[in-house]
Amino acid sequence: AARSDGWLHGGGDPADLPGLLERLAQLREEDGTADRDFEVHVISLDAYSADGIRRLEEQGVTDVIVGFRWPYAVGPDTEPVQTKVDNLRRFADQVIGKVRP
């Protein structure tokens, strides 16, 4: 990833994310690619609050991956469309609107 144009975090223990981001930055520095444009997409519970988004940005995260099907279950999605729309609106109002007014 350090030689590429981005990295996609696959989840895991939230406590590991800061160390992974630090290691990625170190590898980019060693490879001489630290000054190039680079995207960092992460899955993190911090993505569900404005303060959390700010913390992720401070760590170099450029994009977050969010989902509203919780708890996630394998199989058909039976959630009504209106519930999905309501969740997206709430996220837009409570998170995106506070981070990107």
N, C-alpha and C positions, 0 to 999 in steps of 0.2 A: 504494500500500500504506500510506503514511503516514496517509492519511485513512480507512483501513479498519480492520479488527480483526485483521489479521495479514498475514504474508508467507511465501511458500513458496519456498525456495531451490531452484534447478533444477540444482545441481551446477556443474561447471566447474572452473577452476583453484583448488585449495585455498588458494593464497596470496592469492586475491582476497576470500575470505570476510570477514576482519576489516574490510577497507575497505568492503565492502558493508554490513556491520552498522553501522559508524560512520556511513555516509552515511544509512542508514535512520533511525538515531536523530536525526541532524541534521535530516532532513526532518520527522520527527514533532515535534521541538522547534519548528521554524519554523512548522508548521501548527497548533500549539497542541494537539496530540493526545498528547503525551508522557506525560500522566498517566492516560490511558485504558488499560484492559486490552488487551493486544496479544500475539498468539502469533507466534513465529518458529520455523518448521519448516525444518530444514536437512539436507542430504545431506553427510556429512563422515566421513572416516576416523577422526576423533576420537571418533565415536560407538561405536567398538568397544573402548574401554577406559574404566575408571572415571575415570582422570585426564583423559582426553580429554573426557568428559562434563562434568567440572567446569570445564575450560577453556571449553567452549561455553557453559555456564551463566553464567560470568563475563562473557561477551560479549553476554548477553541472549537466548540461545537457550532456548526453552521446550520444544521437541520435536525429536527426531532421527528420521530416516528411515533404516532399516537394511535390508539384504538379505543373503542368504547364498548366493546363486547367483553364484559367482565362478569364473572370469571370466564376466560376463554375456554371453549369446549369444542372438540372435534365433532363435526356433523353439521347438519343443516342449521342455518341461521334463522331462527324463528322470531327475532325481534322485529316489531313493526317498523315500517319506514318512518312514521312520525316520531318514534322514539329516537331513531338515528338522527333525524333532523334536529330534534330538541337538544340532543347531546352535542351536536356540532355548533348549534347556536350558543349554547352555554359556554362551550370552549372558546368560541370567538369572543364572547363578551367578557368572560372572566380571565382569559389568558392572553389571547392574541391582541385584544383591544387595549390591554394594559401594558403590553410590551411594545406594540407598534401602533401608537395612537394616530 
